[in-house]
Amino acid sequence: MPWFYFHLRGPKGLERDDTGLGFASLEVAYLEACRSVPAMGAELAYTEKNPARYAFEITDVSDTLLIEVPFTEVLDRGRKPVAPASVQVRSAAAEMARTAYLISAIHEERAALQATFAETRRLLKLPWPIVPGPIAYRRGDCGSLNGEV
């Protein structure tokens, strides 16, 4: 499970998160940050600090900035958080790549099935019997079934 760090950027600089949290994806980490903004904004307002001047910077374990979540993005909306467009685009791109792969796999399977059908049709056109060995007689071929010729 990926590990994310939620650094707090404010007027006095960056307060680093040394603990971090594990989430299934960046989108889930973003939504968790959005859920925590109202409570942190209330704490900041209680201490007479303007929450609009704060933001979460979500990074990965190598301290690469993945996304910034300004408190105003959440506090100004007054509704449930949704994934940012960049995360939605990444999710859509991954889904499109998966779909393209599946379509390609279906085409390959269809071609293999058509080849099998063609071979089956070819084999069915061969004279009967197609394997060497005793000849199977049909009724009326060579006399009666009781051994008379």
Contact map, one row per residue, 1 for C-alpha under 8 A:
11100000000000000000011110000000000000000000000000000000000000000000000000000000000000000000000000000000000000000000000000000000000000000000000000000
11110000000000000000011110000000000000000000000000000000000100000000000000000000000000000000000000000000000000000000000000000000000000000000000000000
11111000000000000001111000000000000000000000000000000000000110000000000000000000000000000000000000000000000000000000000000000000000000000000000000000
01111100000000000001111001001000000000000000000000000000011110000000000000000000000000000000000000000000000000000000000000000000000000000000000000000
00111110000000001111100000000000000000000000000000000000111110000000000000000000000000000000000000000000000000000000000000000000000000000000000000000
00011111000000011001000000000000100000000000000000000001111000000000000000000000000000000000000000000000000000000000000000000000000000000000000000000
00001111100001111000000000000000000000000000000000000001111000000000000000000000000000000000000000000000000000000000000000000000000000000000000000000
00000111110001111000000000000000000000000000000000000111100000000000000000000000000000000000000000000000000000000000000000000000000000000000000000000
00000011111111100000000000000000000000000000000000000111100000000000000000000000000000000000000000000000000000000000000000000000000000000000000000000
00000001111111100000000000000000000000000000000000001110000000000000000000000000000000000000000000000000000000000000000000000000000000000000000000000
00000000111110000000000000000000000000000000000000001100000000000000000000000000000000000000000000000000000000000000000000000000000000000000000000000
00000000111111000000000000000000000000000000000000000000000000000000000000000000000000000000000000000000000000000000000000000000000000000000000000000
00000000111111100000000000000000000000000000000000000000000000000000000000000000000000000000000000000000000000000000000000000000000000000000000000000
00000011110111110000000000000000000000000000000000000000000000000000000000000000000000000000000000000000000000000000000000000000000000000000000000000
00000011110011111000000000000000000000000000000000000000000000000000000000000000000000000000000000000000000000000000000000000000000000000000000000000
00000111000001111100000000000000000000000000000000000000000000000000000000000000000000000000000000000000000000000000000000000000000000000000000000000
00001111000000111111000000000000000000000000000000000000000000000000000000000000000000000000000000000000000000000000000000000000000000000000000000000
00001000000000011111000000000000000000000000000000000000000000000000000000000000000000000000000000000000000000000000000000000000000000000000000000000
00001000000000001111100000000000000000000000000000000000000000000000000000000000000000000000000000000000000000000000000000000000000000000000000000000
00111100000000001111110000000000000000000000000000000000000000000000000000000000000000000000000000000000000000000000000000000000000000000000000000000
00111000000000000011111000000000000000000000000000000000000000000000000000000000000000000000000000000000000000000000000000000000000000000000000000000
11110000000000000001111100000000000000000000000000000000000000000000000000000000000000000000000000000000000000000000000000000000000000000000000000000
11110000000000000000111111011000000000000000000000000000000000000000000000000000000000000000000000000000000000000000000000000000000000000000000000000
11000000000000000000011111011000000000000000000000000000000000000000000000000000000000000000000000000000000000000000000000000000000000000000000000000
11000000000000000000001111111000000000000000000000000000000000000000000000000000000000000000000000000000000000000000000000000000000000000000000000000
00010000000000000000001111111100000000000000000000000000000000000100000000000000000000100000000000000000000000000000000000000000000000000000000000000
00000000000000000000000011111110000000000000000000000000000000000000000000000000001000100000000000000000000000000000000000000000000000000000000000000
00000000000000000000001111111111000000000000000000000000000000000000000000000000000000000000000000000000000000000000000000000000000000000000000000000
00010000000000000000001111111111100000000000000000000000010000000000000000000000000000000000000000000000000000000000000000000000000000000000000000000
00000000000000000000000001111111110000000000000000000000010000000010100000000000001000000000000000000000000000000000000000000000000000000000000000000
00000000000000000000000000111111111000000000000000000000000000000000000000000000111000000000000000000000000000000000000000000000000000000000000000000
00000000000000000000000000011111111100000000000000000000000000000000000000000000000000000000000000000000000000000000000000000000000000000000000000000
00000100000000000000000000001111111110000000000000000001000000000000100000000000000000000000000000000000000000000000000000000000000000000000000000000
00000000000000000000000000000111111111000000000000000000000000000000100001000000100000000000000000000000000000000000000000000000000000000000000000000
00000000000000000000000000000011111111000000000000000000000000000000000000000000100000000000000000000000000000000000000000000000000000000000000000000
00000000000000000000000000000001111111110000000000000000000000000000000000000000000000000000000000000000000000000000000000000000000000000000000000000
00000000000000000000000000000000111111111000000000000000000000000000001001100000000000000000000000000000000000000000000000000000000000000000000000000
00000000000000000000000000000000011111111100000000000000000000000000000001100000000000000000000000000000000000000000000000000000000000000000000000000
00000000000000000000000000000000000111111110000000000000000000000000000000000000000000000000000000000000000000000000000000000000000000000000000000000
00000000000000000000000000000000000111111111000000100000000000000000000000000000000000000000000000000000000000000000000000000000000000000000000000000
00000000000000000000000000000000000011111111100000100000000000000000001000000000000000000000000000000000000000000000000000000000000000000000000000000
00000000000000000000000000000000000001111111110000100000000000000000000000000000000000000000000000000000000000000000000000000000000000000000000000000
00000000000000000000000000000000000000111111111000000000000000000000000000000000000000000000000000000000000000000000000000000000000000000000000000000
00000000000000000000000000000000000000011111111111100000000000000000000000000000000000000000000000000000000000000000000000000000000000000000000000000
00000000000000000000000000000000000000001111111111100000000000000000000000000000000000000000000000000000000000000000000000000000000000000000000000000
00000000000000000000000000000000000000000111111110000000000000000000000000000000000000000000000000000000000000000000000000000000000000000000000000000
00000000000000000000000000000000000000000011111110000000000000000000000000000000000000000000000000000000000000000000000000000000000000000000000000000
00000000000000000000000000000000000000000001111111000000000000000000000000000000000000000000000000000000000000000000000000000000000000000000000000000
00000000000000000000000000000000000000000001111111100000000000000000000000000000000000000000000000000000000000000000000000000000000000000000000000000
00000000000000000000000000000000000000000001100111111100000000000000000000000000000000000000000000000000000000000000000000000000000000000000000000000
00000000000000000000000000000000000000011101100011111100000000000000001100000000000000000000000000000000000000000000000000000000000000000000000000000
00000000000000000000000000000000000000000000000001111100000000000000011100000000000000000000000000000000000000000000000000000000000000000000000000000
00000000011000000000000000000000000000000000000001111110000000000000011000000000000000000000000000000000000000000000000000000000000000000000000000000
00000001111000000000000000000000000000000000000001111111000000000000011000000000000000000000000000000000000000000000000000000000000000000000000000000
00000001110000000000000000000000000000000000000000001111100000000001111000000000000000000000000000000000000000000000000000000000000000000000000000000
00000111100000000000000000000000100000000000000000000111110000000001111000000000000000000000000000000000000000000000000000000000000000000000000000000
00001111100000000000000000000000000000000000000000000011111000001111100000000000000000000000000000000000000000000000000000000000000000000000000000000
00011110000000000000000000001100000000000000000000000001111100001111100000000000000000000000000000000000000000000000000000000000000000000000000000000
00011110000000000000000000000000000000000000000000000000111111111110000000000000000000000000000000000000000000000000000000000000000000000000000000000
01111000000000000000000000000000000000000000000000000000011111111100000000000000000000000000000000000000000000000000000000000000000000000000000000000
00111000000000000000000000000000000000000000000000000000001111110000000000000000000000000000000000000000000000000000000000000000000000000000000000000
00000000000000000000000000000000000000000000000000000000001111110000000000000000000000000000000000000000000000000000000000000000000000000000000000000
00000000000000000000000000000000000000000000000000000000001111111000000000000000000000000000000000000000000000000000000000000000000000000000000000000
00000000000000000000000000000000000000000000000000000000001111111100000000000000000000000000000000000000000000000000000000000000000000000000000000000
00000000000000000000000000000000000000000000000000000000111100111111000000000000000000000000000000000000000000000000000000000000000000000000000000000
00000000000000000000000001000000000000000000000000000000111100011111000000000000000000000000000000000000000000000000000000000000000000000000000000000
00000000000000000000000000000100000000000000000000000000111000001111100000000000000000000000000000000000000000000000000000000000000000000000000000000
00000000000000000000000000000000000000000000000000000011110000001111110000000000000000000000000000000000000000000000000000000000000000000000000000000
00000000000000000000000000000100110000000000000000000011110000000011111010000000000000000000000000000000000000000000000000000000000000000000000000000
00000000000000000000000000000000000000000000000000011111000000000001111111000000000000000000000000000000000000000000000000000000000000000000000000000
00000000000000000000000000000000000010001000000000111111000000000000111111100000000000000000000000000000000000000000000000000000000000000000000000000
00000000000000000000000000000000000000000000000000110000000000000000011111111000000000000000000000000000000000000000000000000000000000000000000000000
00000000000000000000000000000000000000000000000000000000000000000000111111111000000000000000000000000000000000000000000000000000000000000000000000000
00000000000000000000000000000000010011000000000000000000000000000000011111111110100000000000000000000000000000000000000000000000000000000000000000000
00000000000000000000000000000000000011000000000000000000000000000000001111111100000000000000000000000000000000000000000000000000000000000000000000000
00000000000000000000000000000000000000000000000000000000000000000000000111111100000000000000000000000000000000000000000000000000000000000000000000000
00000000000000000000000000000000000000000000000000000000000000000000000111111111000000000000000000000000000000000000000000000000000000000000000000000
00000000000000000000000000000000000000000000000000000000000000000000000001111111000000000000000000000000000000000000000000000000000000000000000000000
00000000000000000000000000000000000000000000000000000000000000000000000001001111100000000000000000000000000000000000000000000000000000000000000000000
00000000000000000000000000000000000000000000000000000000000000000000000000001111110000000000000000000000000000000000000000000000000000000000000000000
00000000000000000000000000000010011000000000000000000000000000000000000001000011111000000000000000000000000000000000000000000000000000000000000000000
00000000000000000000000000000010000000000000000000000000000000000000000000000001111100000000000000000000000000000000000000000000000000000000000000000
00000000000000000000000000100110000000000000000000000000000000000000000000000000111110110000000000000000000000000000000000000000000000000000000000000
00000000000000000000000000000000000000000000000000000000000000000000000000000000011111110000000000000000000000000000000000000000000000000000000000000
00000000000000000000000000000000000000000000000000000000000000000000000000000000001111111000000000000000000000000000000000000000000000000000000000000
00000000000000000000000000000000000000000000000000000000000000000000000000000000000111111100000000000000000000000000000000000000000000000000000000000
00000000000000000000000001100000000000000000000000000000000000000000000000000000001111111110000000000000000000000000000000000000000000000000000000000
00000000000000000000000000000000000000000000000000000000000000000000000000000000001111111111000000000000000000000000000000000000000000000000000000000
00000000000000000000000000000000000000000000000000000000000000000000000000000000000011111111100000000000000000000000000000000000000000000000000000000
00000000000000000000000000000000000000000000000000000000000000000000000000000000000001111111110000000000000000000000000000000000000000000000000000000
00000000000000000000000000000000000000000000000000000000000000000000000000000000000000111111111000000000000000000000000000000000000000000000000000000
00000000000000000000000000000000000000000000000000000000000000000000000000000000000000011111111100000000000000000000000000000000000000000000000000000
00000000000000000000000000000000000000000000000000000000000000000000000000000000000000001111111110000000000000000000000000000000000000000000000000000
00000000000000000000000000000000000000000000000000000000000000000000000000000000000000000111111111000000000000000000000000000000000000000000000000000
00000000000000000000000000000000000000000000000000000000000000000000000000000000000000000011111111100000000000000000000000000000000000000000000000000
00000000000000000000000000000000000000000000000000000000000000000000000000000000000000000001111111110000000000000000000000000000000000000000000000000
00000000000000000000000000000000000000000000000000000000000000000000000000000000000000000000111111111000000000000000000000000000000000000000000000000
00000000000000000000000000000000000000000000000000000000000000000000000000000000000000000000011111111100000000000000000000000000000000000000000000000
00000000000000000000000000000000000000000000000000000000000000000000000000000000000000000000001111111110000000000000000000000000000000000000000000000
00000000000000000000000000000000000000000000000000000000000000000000000000000000000000000000000111111111000000000000000000000000000000000000000000000
00000000000000000000000000000000000000000000000000000000000000000000000000000000000000000000000011111111100000000000000000000000000000000000000000000
00000000000000000000000000000000000000000000000000000000000000000000000000000000000000000000000001111111110000000000000000000000000000000000000000000
00000000000000000000000000000000000000000000000000000000000000000000000000000000000000000000000000111111111000000000000000000000000000000000000000000
00000000000000000000000000000000000000000000000000000000000000000000000000000000000000000000000000011111111100000000000000000000000000000000000000000
00000000000000000000000000000000000000000000000000000000000000000000000000000000000000000000000000001111111110000000000000000000000000000000000000000
00000000000000000000000000000000000000000000000000000000000000000000000000000000000000000000000000000111111111000000000000000000000000000000000000000
00000000000000000000000000000000000000000000000000000000000000000000000000000000000000000000000000000011111111100000000000000000000000000000000000000
00000000000000000000000000000000000000000000000000000000000000000000000000000000000000000000000000000001111111110000000000000000000000000000000000000
00000000000000000000000000000000000000000000000000000000000000000000000000000000000000000000000000000000111111111000000000000000000000000000000000000
00000000000000000000000000000000000000000000000000000000000000000000000000000000000000000000000000000000011111111100000000000000000000000000000000000
00000000000000000000000000000000000000000000000000000000000000000000000000000000000000000000000000000000001111111110000000000000000000000000000000000
00000000000000000000000000000000000000000000000000000000000000000000000000000000000000000000000000000000000111111111000000000000000000000000000000000
00000000000000000000000000000000000000000000000000000000000000000000000000000000000000000000000000000000000011111111100000000000000000000000000000000
00000000000000000000000000000000000000000000000000000000000000000000000000000000000000000000000000000000000001111111110000000000000000000000000000000
00000000000000000000000000000000000000000000000000000000000000000000000000000000000000000000000000000000000000111111111000000000000000000000000000000
00000000000000000000000000000000000000000000000000000000000000000000000000000000000000000000000000000000000000011111111100000000000000000000000000000
00000000000000000000000000000000000000000000000000000000000000000000000000000000000000000000000000000000000000001111111110000000000000000000000000000
00000000000000000000000000000000000000000000000000000000000000000000000000000000000000000000000000000000000000000111111111000000000000000000000000000
00000000000000000000000000000000000000000000000000000000000000000000000000000000000000000000000000000000000000000011111111100000000000000000000000000
00000000000000000000000000000000000000000000000000000000000000000000000000000000000000000000000000000000000000000001111111110000000000000000000000000
00000000000000000000000000000000000000000000000000000000000000000000000000000000000000000000000000000000000000000000111111111000000000000000000000000
00000000000000000000000000000000000000000000000000000000000000000000000000000000000000000000000000000000000000000000011111111100000000000000000000000
00000000000000000000000000000000000000000000000000000000000000000000000000000000000000000000000000000000000000000000001111111100000000000000000000000
00000000000000000000000000000000000000000000000000000000000000000000000000000000000000000000000000000000000000000000000111111100000000000000000000000
00000000000000000000000000000000000000000000000000000000000000000000000000000000000000000000000000000000000000000000000011111110000000000000000000000
00000000000000000000000000000000000000000000000000000000000000000000000000000000000000000000000000000000000000000000000001111111010000000000000000000
00000000000000000000000000000000000000000000000000000000000000000000000000000000000000000000000000000000000000000000000000001111110000000000000000000
00000000000000000000000000000000000000000000000000000000000000000000000000000000000000000000000000000000000000000000000000000111110000000000000000000
00000000000000000000000000000000000000000000000000000000000000000000000000000000000000000000000000000000000000000000000000000011111100110000000000000
00000000000000000000000000000000000000000000000000000000000000000000000000000000000000000000000000000000000000000000000000000111111100000000000000000
00000000000000000000000000000000000000000000000000000000000000000000000000000000000000000000000000000000000000000000000000000000111110000000000000000
00000000000000000000000000000000000000000000000000000000000000000000000000000000000000000000000000000000000000000000000000000000111111000000000000000
00000000000000000000000000000000000000000000000000000000000000000000000000000000000000000000000000000000000000000000000000000000001111100000000000000
00000000000000000000000000000000000000000000000000000000000000000000000000000000000000000000000000000000000000000000000000000000000111110000000000000
00000000000000000000000000000000000000000000000000000000000000000000000000000000000000000000000000000000000000000000000000000000100011111000000000000
00000000000000000000000000000000000000000000000000000000000000000000000000000000000000000000000000000000000000000000000000000000100001111100000000000
00000000000000000000000000000000000000000000000000000000000000000000000000000000000000000000000000000000000000000000000000000000000000111110110000000
00000000000000000000000000000000000000000000000000000000000000000000000000000000000000000000000000000000000000000000000000000000000000011111100000000
00000000000000000000000000000000000000000000000000000000000000000000000000000000000000000000000000000000000000000000000000000000000000001111110110000
00000000000000000000000000000000000000000000000000000000000000000000000000000000000000000000000000000000000000000000000000000000000000000111111100000
00000000000000000000000000000000000000000000000000000000000000000000000000000000000000000000000000000000000000000000000000000000000000001111111000000
00000000000000000000000000000000000000000000000000000000000000000000000000000000000000000000000000000000000000000000000000000000000000001011111100001
00000000000000000000000000000000000000000000000000000000000000000000000000000000000000000000000000000000000000000000000000000000000000000001111110111
00000000000000000000000000000000000000000000000000000000000000000000000000000000000000000000000000000000000000000000000000000000000000000011011111111
00000000000000000000000000000000000000000000000000000000000000000000000000000000000000000000000000000000000000000000000000000000000000000010001111110
00000000000000000000000000000000000000000000000000000000000000000000000000000000000000000000000000000000000000000000000000000000000000000000000111110
00000000000000000000000000000000000000000000000000000000000000000000000000000000000000000000000000000000000000000000000000000000000000000000001111111
00000000000000000000000000000000000000000000000000000000000000000000000000000000000000000000000000000000000000000000000000000000000000000000001111111
00000000000000000000000000000000000000000000000000000000000000000000000000000000000000000000000000000000000000000000000000000000000000000000011100111
